[in-house]
C-alpha cells in the first residue's frame, strides 16, 4: 500500500456537480477546476467544510495544510483566538456599513506607521481594484518628470506590467503585455517589444489586444 494514498473526494465531486448547475464554472474566481492547477479535473476542487489553525478539511473529511493562507489574509491561521475575539467585538458594533468607518482611519495610520516605505494606505475590495490602483500609480510615475526620469521610470513601469501579466487572467495579461511592448518601443527597444507582442499573438489571440496585435508587430518589422 502506498505511503501516500489518494484521498477519496466523492462528496466533493458531488458538491461540485451541484455547484456547476448554479455557479458559472462551478467555483468562484477565474480558474476552472484544473486550469492553472495541474491537477486532474476529478481531483479538483475539494470543497472545504471546516478549518482550524493551518489546516482545513474537505466535505469528505480529508485534511490539508493550507500553505496559501486562504489566498493571503489568514497569516495567523484559522480560528485564532485573538483575531476571532476582535472580530466578534466589532460585529457587535457593526460589520459593513454604508459610511466609511473610523477603523479605516486607524488601520491606515497603523499601516503607514508600520511600513517604512508607505506614505499612504489604499484600501481595495478585491484584486482587480488593487491592480487598477497599481496601474494608475505606474502610469502617473511614467508620465511625469523630464526626459531622463521618464525613461528611468518607464523601466520601473515595464517591470510592473511584466509581473502583472504573469499573475493575471487572459484578458488582463494580454493588456499588460501590450503595454509592456509599447513601453519598450518608447524606450527604443523594438526587439524587446516584439517579444511581448508575440506573446500576445501566441497565447491570447482571442482577446481584444490579440485581434489588433498584428499591426504592432508589422510596425516593428517594417521599421527594420
N, C-alpha and C positions, 0 to 999 in steps of 0.2 A: 504494500500500500504506500502511496506517495506521502512524503512528509508534509507536503503542502496540497491537500486535496482541494478540488474545485468546490466553491460554495454552491449550494442549492439556491437558485433565485426564482423559483417557481412563482411565489407570491408577488415578487417584484415585476415579473413578466406579465402576470395577470393584471396588476395595478397599472402598468404602463399601457397595456392594451385598452383599458378603460379610459386612461388619460387621453389616448390618441383620438378618442371619439369626441372629446370636448375641448382639447387644447391643441393648437397647431403644432405638429411635430412631437406632441406627447409630453414635452417638458418646456419650461421657460428658458429664455436665453436664445442665443443664435447658434448653438451647437446641437446638432441632431444626436440620435442615440450613439453613433460611432464616429461621426465626423470630427476629426482632430483628436480623437481619443485613442486610436489604435487598439480599440477593444472590440471584440466580436459583438455584433448587434444583440445577440441573445444574452450577453453578459452586462449590458449597459442600457438604461441606468438601473442602479439598485436604489429603490425608493426607501428613504430613511424613515424610521419610526420614533427613535429617541436618540439622545446624545448626552454625554457626560464627560467632563474633562477633555482629553484629547481624542476621545473615541466617539463613534456613532454606530448605531445598529440599524440594519435594514428590516423590512417587514418580514423577512424570512429568519430573522434572528442572527444573521451574520454580523460579526464585529469588525470594524475598520478603524485604522488610525487616520485621522483627518489631518494630513500634512498641509492641506490648503487652508486650514483655519476658516472654513466657510467662505472661501474666496477673499480672506483678509481680515474681517473685523474681529474674529474670535481669537485674538492673540493670547488671551488668558484662559482659553478653553471654555467649554460649555458648562453652564451651571456654577460659575464662580460665585461664591457666597457674597463677596463684597459687591460685585457687579450687579447681581440679582437684587440685593437689598437696595442699592441705589436706584435701580430701575423701578422697583416696586414703589419706593417712596415717591418717585417722580410721577408714576401713573396715578397715584392718589391725588396729585395736584392737577394733572392733565397730561395727555400724551401728545397728540399732534393737533395744534390749533391753527386758526386762520392767520392770526397775527404773529409776527416774529416774537421770540421768547427771550427773556433776559439771559437764559442759559447760553444762548447763541453767542452773546457778547462775552460772557465769562469764559466760554470754551475758546473763542477766538483769541482772547487775551492770553490764555494759558498756552495755546499753540505758538503764538508769536514769541512769548517769553521763553518757551522751551526749545524751539527750533532756531538755532543761531542765525541761519540764513533767511528766515522768514520775516518779512516786514508786514505782510497781510495774511489773512486766512480766508480762503474762499470755500464756501460750502456748496455741495452739489447733491442732487438727488440720485444720480446714477453715473455709470462710467461714461455715457455719452456726454453728459453735462461737463464732467471733469475734463474729458478730451477736448471738447469745444473750447473750454476756458484756456487750456494749454495752447491750442491752435491760435486763439486770439492773441495770447501773450507773445507767442513766437512771431506772429505777423507784425505786431507792434514793434518788437525789437528789431526785426529785419528791415523795417521801412522807416527807421529814424536814424539821424546822425549823418556824418559826412561820408564820402565815398569809401574811404578806408574802413570805417567802422561798419558800414553796411555790408561790405564784403566779409568782414570778420564775423558779424552777426548772422549772415546768411549761412556760414559754415555751421554755426550752432543750430540754426533752424533746420538745416539739412539733416543733422543728426537726429533731431526730434522726429521729423517726418519718416525717416527710415525706420526708427524704432517703433513708431506708431503703426506703420504698415505691417510690421511683424506680429503685432498683437491685436489687429483689428479684423473684423469680418470682411467678406469680399468687397462690399460696396465701399466701405471706408478705406480699405487697403489700397484699392485702385486709385482713389482720390489722393491719398498720401504719396503714393509712388509717382503719380503725375506731377504733384507739387515738387517732389524731390528732383525730378528731371528738369523742371522749369528753373529751379534754383541753380542747378548745375550749369544750365545754359547761361544764366545771368552771371555766373562766376567764370565763364569762359572755359567750361569743361564739357564740350558736347559729347565726347565719347562716354563719359560717366552718365550723362543724361540719357544716352541711348540705352544703357544697361537698364535703367529704371523704366523707360518707355517699353522696352522689350518684355520686361516682367509683366507689365500691364497687359500687353498683347497676348502673351503666352498663358497667363494664369487667370485673367479677368476679362475675357473678350466680350462677355455679355453685359458688362456694366456700361453706364453712360460714357465713362472715360475710355473703356475698351473700344467702343464704336468709333471714337474720334482719334484714337492713338496713332493711326497711320499717318495723319497729317504732321504730327510732331516728329515721327521717325523720318518721314520723307524730307522734312525741312532740314534735318541734320545731314542726311545723305546727299541732298542737292548742294548744300554748302561745301561739302567736301570736294 
